[in-house]
Amino acid sequence: MSLGCYLEVINRSFSKIIVTADIADKKQWENPDSGNPASALKNRTIDYYSSDDMEMNNVVIGTTKGYFSIQFNIVDENNEKSPLYYCDLLPNLNEGREKPVRRNYIPVFVISKDNKKITTNDVVVLVSRGRELRRIKAPEIDYGSSKGIYKIEIFRGSEMRFGVMADIHLGSGTTTSKRDLRDDFTNSILKLQNRPRFIAICGDITNNCRKFEPDELTYIKKFTAQLEQQNIPVAEGVGNHDNLTFFNHANVLSFIKERNKDREKDNGKGNILDNFSYDSKGKNVKDPSELHYRWSMPLYLEDKKLNIHFFQVNNVPGTDNRKDGEGDYKYEAYSYSALNYLA
């Protein structure tokens, strides 16, 4: 029985990183000299990413965990090497074989001259693992239960990115070229080394026009899944074109409500969106529309931390629902009391 897991180490912000790993127990690996983090990551220079096949020891199934730690240098554009950064015992590699995706930010520290650990925030390490993730090297492959996925992403804490997009208008055309264009766009995002921490969609995900395209909702789910399988969360919002919920239209409202239920259930575990909440007032009261929500993203500089808060208020922010536009574009532009949510 295989206890395999793909290990990817991803350099998100730097010219190069040089990584070394130590394993906690050699007996837990099928071959102590190969197929484990210590053998794969031995002064490994990584420009963008590395991807290696790990194989744990099936003799001790049930007790095999695959704990390990890493240390790394950052190499800048002038080939200057930083002091060593350390991450103590990481989440066990075997969790990469389990279905739920887990994500954790791991403390990073340096060793002072007097041999003390000093935590640093300028370098951020995100560890994610679970079978629903995809490899950078082979994003199209779903390994099912045969192989796990374990990712270590290394960022600069003061240079986090996020993305904003709108007006995808799925359903506005059914030609192969338009579908290929959408897929090319998604693939372009996935190939970004310095990827965004999340992408907010500000509405009009679908066109919901008179021409019905049966798989509008399928495309929404595919788009979201492809990005989140590579650790790029998507925060969807409602536009006026997404408001039609009649029979044979993609029900974007229900889709976002279900997504919010999943986010709430996941909060504190996989952290699809960091510090997700329906509650804008600190009273643990869920937004009545189940559409408005918030999350946050931290930025770090030396010993300082700045939390940036984001609010998805959807469509046209206001206190009342109203009609918007004229003629063919006279759609119901519901605010869902967005400004009341912010109040």
Summary of the structure (lengths in Angstrom):
residues: 343
radius of gyration: 22.5
end to end distance: 56.3
largest distance: 74.2
contacts: 1053
relative contact order: 0.11
helix: 20%
strand: 32%
